[in-house]
Amino acid sequence: MAKRLLPGPRRKVVYIFSREGARDGGYWMLVLECGHMISRRRFVSKPNAAKMAQHMFVPLAAKLAPKHAECFYCEAGHSKVDPWSTIKALGGPTT
């Protein structure tokens, strides 16, 4: 695997939003413990027989949302913010 230009520090994921993309692709919006938000592609299987058979051979880690992710904003020098303010801005629970 190639070395990334901005390998950010690994942060814990505190909240996950599941969204649908415009081009028939799902993605997760992950809010990290530092308050920054990143997105990751989500594995979506189509409801036909061939795709269902292929679905069995996809690793479980590719089907689930990550628990930790790299934060490129922290590496770029952005200050940390309260994660709940980011969650509220994205339409999460307000309690």
N, C-alpha and C positions, 0 to 999 in steps of 0.2 A: 504494500500500500504506500502511496506517495505521501511525503511529508506535507502537511498543510501549512499555509502561510501564516495563519493565526491560530495555533493550537491553544485554545482557551482552557482555563481551569475547569475541572469537572465539578458540577454542582448538582445537588439533589433536586429532583422534580417535586414540587409541592402541589401542583394542580394541573389537570389535563383537560383540555377542551377537544372534543372530536368534531371535526368539520368536514364538509364535502367541498371539493374543488369545482371549478367551472368546467373542467375538461374530464369529468367522470373519474376523478381520483380523490380518495380520502386523505386527510392529513390530520395530525395532532398539533395543537398549539400547546406547548409546554411552558408553564410558568416555573421558573427556577427559584431557589431559595434566596438568591441575590436580588430578585424582583424583576429580572429581565425575562423576555419571552422569546422563544425560538419555535420553529416549526419543523416537523419531521413527517416524511411520507408514511402513510398507513397502508398496510397490506389489506386489499379488498378483493374477495373472491367473487367471481361472477356465478350466477345460478345455472350453470350448464354442466353436463356430465364430465366433460373433459377437464374443465377447470376445477371441479370438485375432486377429481382424482389427483390432479397436480397439487391441490391444497394440502393433501395428506403428507407430501414430501417437503413442504416448506417448514423450516425450523420454527419452533414455538417462539423463540426470541424475536423473530421477524414479525410475528402476529400481535405481540403485546407492546404496549407503550414502554419506553425506557424509564428506568428509575433514576438514572443519572445521565447528564448530558453536558457537553462542553459549552461554555458561555463565551461567545466571541466578543460580547459587549464589555465584559470585565477586562479581557485582554487588550481591548482597544482603549481602555482608560476611562470608561463611563463609570459614574458613581453608582453605588448600590441604592436600591429603592425598596420600599415596603412591598412585599409580594402581594398583599391583599389589595393594595391600590391598583395593581396591574390586573388582578382577577376581577375586581369590580368594573374596571374600564372595559374589559372584554365581555361583560355580561354574566359574570358568575354570581354565586350567592352573596348576599349583602349582610348576612348575619355573622 
